[in-house]
Amino acid sequence: ACDAKGLVLCEQSCVNTGCAYNFHPVYSALPCPWSQPLSPPPPAPPVSPPPLPVPPLPPSMPTTPVPATGIAILDGSSRFNDKALFCLWPGDEDVKTSDGFLDPRVEPKLFPWPKNKLIAAQCCAPVAGEGLLKKRPWEPPDKPDQKACRRRALDSGELSTDDEDCIAGVFNRDPEKNTFVPMTYGQAV
């Protein structure tokens, strides 16, 4: 989604920049701030004979892998970049929702009102040639750069104010008004 518009995933939450993504977790380009959890032990060997082999699936579009450093999924309403909700790791390429990632003992504190669990894609304008976001020198390094944010963008990557241009659409509980498109990390990139 971002690359098709000449944009990149953001290194920030673009709070209050539209599309009701303040109520969603949002993809970021930030590495995970925590260590990767240990993988579960390998499964025990089967007791019965293995089933017959399944024919291979037809080739599909290659997915963009989640980086080895993981990616931080941010609170879409965070005013600063310190509100990582959870991380995606290699192997999580098909994830589109926070289901199963948030600790239920912590989740009510993170979500003080009902929020959407679908992860929203938000894009940012890159600095030419550097791949870094533009920052004004007098701002603290963790203050979001709202001018770089593109929760709504034209095909050219320019900022839009029309909800029809929301990167992932707008979620609405009324199916006739819902335009939200759940995306994986690879689709958001």
Stockholm file with secondary structure:
# STOCKHOLM 1.0

chainA/1-189         ACDAKGLVLCEQSCVNTGCAYNFHPVYSALPCPWSQPLSPPPPAPPVSPPPLPVPPLPPSMPTTPVPATGIAILDGSSRFNDKALFCLWPGDEDVKTSDGFLDPRVEPKLFPWPKNKLIAAQCCAPVAGEGLLKKRPWEPPDKPDQKACRRRALDSGELSTDDEDCIAGVFNRDPEKNTFVPMTYGQAV
#=GR chainA/1-189 SS CTGGGTCEECSSCCTTSSTTGGGSEECCSSCCSSCCCCCCCCCCCCSSCCCCCCCCCCCCCCCCCCCTTCEEEEETTCSSTTCEEEEECTTCTTCCBCTTTSCTTTHHHHCSSCCCCBCBCCEECBCTTTCCBCCCTTSCTTSCCTTTEESBBCTTSCBCCCGGGBTTCCCCSSTTTCCCCCCCHHHHC
#=GC SS_cons         CTGGGTCEECSSCCTTSSTTGGGSEECCSSCCSSCCCCCCCCCCCCSSCCCCCCCCCCCCCCCCCCCTTCEEEEETTCSSTTCEEEEECTTCTTCCBCTTTSCTTTHHHHCSSCCCCBCBCCEECBCTTTCCBCCCTTSCTTSCCTTTEESBBCTTSCBCCCGGGBTTCCCCSSTTTCCCCCCCHHHHC
//
